[in-house]
Amino acid sequence: MRTHTTLVINPKGGSGKTTVATNLAAYLAATGAATALMDYDPQGSSLNWLRQRPANLPRIFGANGAPAKAGRLRSVDMRVPEETRELVIDAPAGASGLLLQEMLLRTHCILIPVAPSAIDIHATANFIRDLLLAGRIRAAHIRLGVIANRVRKTSPVYAPLERFLASLNFPLLGRLSDSEVFVSAAETGVGVCEMDFVTAAAERGQFGPIAQWVQTPVAGSQAKTPAAAPFHPTLSIPGRAPLRVIGKGLPAA
């Protein structure tokens, strides 16, 4: 059996990538799947979470994909056990170029958490546009879903992003609240699915559908990224006027 890889990524720092990556790894490990968590971020937040993880919980293997420093052999640090069935990658902020391509080459689905600010939503929309223009997402049939993170009841700012995603047939998978429960989980090396049921009931309910989307087996033609609304570079991005792009094979806007 092959390893299924989920990439958690956003070009902006502070979007909650590590929160999503660690909770997803905990959820997958709890199902009995051999799980690994690879941290590409030089800050090593996901690996630090693993170091706090209680020994009695399902094991999650840690791998370090950050740029090599003196005395480190990156190819060795990045190895995961052959029996790994679920690999979760915590990407660094601002990943682009060869580093982004390296991560995408092994990816089957992408999770993009986005914080509730106009700047973050705009950056996320631009990032999705750039991914689609690069062609790798559709060519490799990589599934993509977006997560609204650190949501407050008084911050209904996601409507522009939802309209943008709907135009591309990409799902907004869920909303994670701005909750101390997620903070506590991050500090103690656990996922919300492993915490006391009553304490983390709301957060477990929020994260469950996201993890289930990752786990959902998609076969044959259904594995393809939805194509009902083909992407065009002139598509409007939240917070700005429609893009005007003129290039070979593309009509002027």
Beta strands, then each sheet from edge to edge (+ up, - down):
strand 1: 4-8
strand 2: 35-39
strand 3: 60-64
strand 4: 86-90
strand 5: 109-114
strand 6: 143-151
strand 7: 172-177
sheet 1: 3+ 2+ 4+ 1+ 5+ 6+ 7+
end
